Amino acid sequence: MPRPTAAQLAYGSATVICSALAMLLLSQAGSVPGIAVITFAALGLGLLVALTVPVPKPAPEPAAAPAAAPADAPLEERIPVPRTLIAPETAPQTVRPVREPAGP
């Protein structure tokens, strides 16, 4: 059996906690059997939610290399694409520091 993902653990745990609290508050159960029923119901609901969380699919395997084309098959026509050459920026020119006269 594969290990559960982090999403399955998070959703299942959150469901168990929230549903148990909600059912205990709404039913105001005070007896041990009532609390036990609510606990098992919350665990079952959490398990159901954890199992229905979508599991990521494994990466597809690379496709096999295509078989060699027969000798009489037409070759694909290649159309050249114009390329633009991006020239490197010119070297920065030396900048002289600006000297301002001193204050009064």
Residue pairs with C-beta under 8 A, 6 or more apart in sequence:
4 12
4 50
5 53
5 55
5 56
7 53
8 50
8 51
8 53
8 55
9 50
11 49
11 50
11 53
12 46
12 47
12 49
12 50
12 53
13 46
15 42
15 45
15 46
15 49
15 50
16 42
16 43
16 45
16 46
17 42
19 41
19 42
19 45
19 46
20 38
20 39
20 42
23 29
23 38
23 41
23 42
24 35
24 38
27 34
27 38
29 35
29 37
29 38
